[in-house]
Amino acid sequence: MNKTLLIVGGPTASGKTALAIDLATFYGTEIVSADARQFYREISIGTAKPSEKELHSVPHHFINSHSVTDHVNAADYGMMARELLQQLFKKHDLVVLAGGSGLFIDAVTGMIDELPAASEQHRNFLNDLLNKEGLTALQDLLKVKDPVTHSRIDLMNPRRVIRALEVILTVGKPYSQLIRKSLPDCPWNIIRTGVLHSRDTLYERINLRTAEMIFSGLKDEAISVYDYKSLPALQTVGYREMFDHIEGKYSIETAQELIAQHTRNYAKRQLTWFRKYEDMVWIAPDEQHRIHRLIG
């Protein structure tokens, strides 16, 4: 049997975790997380990590593996994940790669090129623009320079926006053009699947998850990492809004509304990213049997 990497992708709150665990249990294998925030052991509520029971049900990798003080980019993750998969495929014929970070999944499957380091001049220019004119100015510049990337990345994450603009200004080409358009030779058979809901259902799930995060203590978790709020790991939806609430900029009710809204916006961009794959098989949460047929 050829070694198979089974990808379970899709937008946030779609049910990827539960499906991945069911599949890994059925096939007696392990899960490699492709979530850009679940590495960090200090933050769990706002990253919607699997529960302790779920983590113990099947082996998981790249969850709680790093500190927020560590900076893990897509290239770093791709290298680490590929090394891990080489070891896992010595024990298993199939491994599940699950997560919503399309860029991190691309780094594993070989669809992302090595991106150049930015010049200090460009970085200083962009940081000055952020400080003087705000995030909207960076978003507008990215939309002019690279509308494709503007439609795909987390626009509420200043680190992501600045990084894309750094590359654009350094290379003189759109960031999106540096992402490979076709898969090079890969040592494993790749099956791409994604969990799909209607828009209304997905938004209801996002709203419910946000409410559960608030109830479960997201504010206390944000307070516990407040001193690190400027680090890239915490420049994400859920923590930015909660930091603003902690600083008295708005109420907890407004923070909850903004987290849900920004998460819905992020889910749209995730779907845009995943829909670029012609071989992506979209399934409803109760259609696990279709994946079994794909695997054979």
N, C-alpha and C positions, 0 to 999 in steps of 0.2 A: 504493500500500500504506500502511495506517495504521502509524504508529510504534508499536512494541511493546516494552514493558518485560517481559522474561522473568525472573521471580523464581525463583531456585533456593534454597530454604530447607531447614529440617530441623534435627535435633539435632546436636550436636557429634560428630565422628568418624563421620558417616554417609556421607561421600564426596562432599560438595557441591563441593569444590574440583575434583576430577577431572571430575565431570560438567559443571561450568560451563566448564572449559577445553575439553572435547570439543565442547560446544555452540557456544562462541564461535569455535572453530576452524572448525567446520562452516559457520557462517553468516558468517564473515569479519568478526567484530565485536569488541567490547571488553567487559571485565568491570569492574563497579563493586562494590567490596567493601562488604558491610553487616555487618562484624564489628566489635564494639565495642572490640577490643583490637589488631587488626592494623594500626591507624594507626601504632603506636609503634615507631620504628626501633630502639630500644635492646633490645627484647624480641622474640625470634623463636621460640625453642624452645618456650616455654610457651604461645605463642599459636597454634602449629601453622600458621604462615604457609606459603603455597606455596613450593616450593623455587625456587632461582635459575633452574633450567631451566624450571620451570612459569611463572615470572614473565616469562621472555623468550619463551615460546611464543605468548602473546597479550598485548596491552596490558592492564595492571591499573591500577586507580585506588583511592586511599585505602588503600594498603599502604605502610608506611614513610614516610608523609606528615607525621607529627607526632612531637614528642618527648614523653616521659612527663611532662615538666614542663608540657605544654599540657593544658588540660582541655577535652575535646570531649564535649558532651552531645548528646542525641538531636536537640534543636531545632537546634543548630549544624550537626550532620551533615546533617540534612534540607535545610537551606538550601543548604549547599555542594553536596550531591549533586544537588539539583534544578538548580542553575546549571550543573553539569557535564553533566548529561543533556541540557539544552537544546543544548549545544554538540555532544555526541556524536550527537544525532539529526539534526544537519545533515549528518553523514557516513554514518550508518547508519539503516536502517529498523528494526533490532532491536538492543537492548542487553541484556546479561545483568547482573542485580543478584543477587549471591550472598552468602549469609552466614546466620548463625544468630541474629542479634540481631533479634527480632521488633519491638522498640520502634524500632530504627533503620530497619527496613524500613517501618514505619508512618509514620515521619517523612518518608520519601520519597514514599509514595503518598498522603499527606494525611490519615491517620487519627489523627493526634495533635494535640491542641490545644496552644496556648501555655500552659505551666504557670506559675503565679504564683511570684514570689520568696517565700522563707520569711522570717518575722520572726526577728530575732536572738534574741528570747525563746524561741521554739520550738526553734531550732537549739541554743541553749545547754542547754535542758532535755534534749533528746535526747542530746546529747554527754555530759552529766553522767550520764544513765541508762546509757549505754554504759560509761562509765568505772567507775561504781559497781557495776552489777549485771550487766554483760556483754551480749553480743550476743543471748543468749537472751531477755532482758527486752524488747529491741526487737522481736524476732520475735514474741513473745507479744502485745505491744501491737498490732502490725500485724495479727495474726490476728483480734483482737477488732474493730479498727476497719475492716478491709477484707479479709475472707477471700479474695476473688477475687484481689487483688494478692498476698496471701500465698502463693497457690498458683502464681503465675506468675513472680515475680522471683527473682533469685539471692539466697537468704536468707543465704548465707555472705558476702555483700558488704555490710559495714556502711554503706558510702556509699549504696548503692541503697536499703537499708531505711530509713535516716535520711531520704533525699530523699522517699520515698513518705510517710513519717509527717509530714514538714514540710508537704507539700501538704495532707494530710488535716487537720492541726491548724490550718493557716492558712485554708483554705477552708471547713472544716466539712463536707466531703463526702468519700466514698471516692475514693481516687486513681483507681480503675478506672472511675468514672463520668465522669471527665474525658477518657477516651479515646473518640473518636467511634465510634459503632456502625455507621455506614454510610459508604461512600466518597463523597466529594463529587465534583464534576466534576473530571476528571483529563485532562490533555492527551494521554495515551498510553493505548493498549490494554494492559491488564495481564493477564498469564498467570502464575498462581501455581502453582508445582510444589514438591514436597518429596520428599526421599529418605527412604524408609522401610525399616527392617529389623525383624526380629523382636526382641523385647526381649533375648533371650539373645545374639543375634548382635551387637546394638549394644553390649551390656555387654562382650562379648569384645573388640570393636574398641576400646572405651574403655580397657580394661585393657592391651591391647597398645600403644596409643598412649602411655599413661602410662609404661610400661616403656621405650619408645623415647626418650621425653623425658629420662628419668633417664640412660639410656645415652649420649645425645647431649650431655649437659652442662648440664642444667637447673640444677644446683647452682651451677656456675660463672657461669651467666647471672644467677642470683639474687644472687650475691655482687657482680656488677658493677653492680647497681642497688640494692644494699642501702641506700645512703644516701638513696634516694628512696622507701623502702618505705611511707611514710605517704601518698603521693600517690594520688589516685583510680585512676590507671591501673594501679597495682600491688595494689589491694585486690581481687584476683581469685583464683580457684582456680588452684593451681599455685605461685603466688608466695607467698601467705600461708603455706601449709604448708612451703614450702622456707625461708622466713625463720625460722619456728619451729624447723626443724631446725638451721639455721645458729646459732641462739641456744642450741642444746643442749637443747631441750625434748623431742625424741625422735629416734630413729634415722632413717637414710635409708630403711630398709625401712618404717617406720611412716609416714614422709612420703609414700612412694609409695602405700601403701594408702589413706591419707586423700585424696590427690589423686584417685585412681581413684574412691573412694566419693563425694566431693563432685562430681566430674564427672558421675557417673551421676545424682546428684540433680538437677544442673543440666539434664541432658538431659531428664529427666522434665518439668521446668518449661517447657523449650523446646517440647516436644511439646504440652503444654497450651495454650501460647500459639498455636502454629500451627494447632491444631485448631479454633480459633474461626472460621477463615475457611471459609465455606461453599463457596467456589469453589476451594479448594486441591485440586490433583490430586496424589495420592501415588503415587509410582512406586518400583519396585525399581531397584537400581543398573543392571541390564541391560535396562531398559525405555525406553531413550532414544528409541526409535521412537515411543512414545506422545506424547512432547513434539513431535516433528516433525509428527505429525498435528494437535496442538493449534494449532501455528503455521500450518499449511496451506501 
